[in-house]
């Protein structure tokens, strides 16, 4: 009678002479899982509609419905104030897809199938967050195009704009790990979505994304001014707008600190979220599977 050798769940085969290292195998596995997650957007058109239509609707809604009712110092066009906040808000809502996708894969038994393969344990989470990072990049490019069409004119130069986009993508990646924890703890994709939105709504709408925080009641303004999303938006806004538009906002007390300080605060918050959320997500994943 013959026996079939067992495989170690989620672990790559031990490399032999001339083989690639474990790290290279793990990166290759991550790329395969990321490609699989990205292909779903091509094969399920409804996902693309939700991904791209929602941010466009938010942009048009706030640009043309609320823009004329929100005065800004120095005759700054509201669209210039709005778009940096829309960029951050859009990728944060997009990061919830990490949790929803993981919960869907868990409930469908896909992760159980991965367990029978000699693949890196990190590939499932890393592939999911990497795919969502790529999707968010495409969304940011689309939003930039829509923004220019509706009058957005950044004055921070190409370097400032690219630095702001890097911060936007970094915060999206960090929050993807938070929602990975949510997804791993949810029995269904619907439950993951139901948990995610109450977490993300206060952070995005109780912030400086759409209106200056100066008009908010005292306790709410204290929260809005010091929560991480406002600090990220402030950094993105300063980098994108440059001195032409950010100086009047600074003099009016609507954009505190310098560009360097705002960028440093954003990077520190993003790093802190990653340092805490990523290990917790990995630990939760190991306990779950």
C-alpha positions, 0 to 999 in steps of 0.5 A: 500500500502506498501513502501520500506525503502530507503537506504543511498548510500555507508553508512553501516547500523547503528550498533545495540547492539552486532553488529560490529562497523562502522569501522569493517564494512568498513574494511569488505566492503573494503576487499570484493571490493579488492577481487572483483578487484583481481579476475578480474586478474584471470578471464581476462588472458590478464591482467595478461600477461600485468602485468607480461610480461612488467616488465620482458621485461624491465628487460631483455632489459636493462640488456642485450641490454644497460648494456654493454654500461653503465660503473659504478665505482668500476666495479659494475655490471650494473644489481645491479644498474638497478634492484632497479630502475626497481622495482620502475619503475614497480610498478609506471606503475602498479599504473596507473591501479588504475585510469584505473580500476576506470574509467572503473567501472564508465563508466560501471555503477558499481559504480551506483550499489554500490550506492544502497547498504548499504556499506561504501563509502570508500570501493570503493577507498580503495578496489581498491588501496588495490587490486593494492597494493597486485598485486604490491607485487606479481609483486615485488616478480616476479621481484626479482626472475627474477632479481636473475636469470639474476645476481642481487646480493644485498649486503644489507642483508635481512633487507635492502632488505625487507626495500627497498621492503616496500618503493617500495610498499609504493610509489606504494600505494601513486601513486595509489591515484594520479591515482585514481584522474585521473580515477575519472576525466576521462570519459573512461578507455582509457582516463584515460590511455592516461592521466596517461602515460604522467604523469608517463614517465617523472618521471621514465625515467628522473630519476636515474632508468636506468642511472646515472644522471651525464650524463644528461644536466644541467637543466634535471639533476637538475630536475632528481636529486631532483624529488621524484622518483629519491629520492625513487630509491636512497633509494631503491638502498642504502638499497638493495646494502649495502656498497659493491656497494653503497660506490663506487657510493657514492664516484663517486657522483652518490648516494648522502647522507647516507642510513638513509638520503635517506630513510628519504627523500623517506618516507617524499615524500611518506607521503606527496603524500599520505596526499595530494592525498588521501583526494583529491581522496576522495573529487573527489569521493564524488563529482562524485557519 
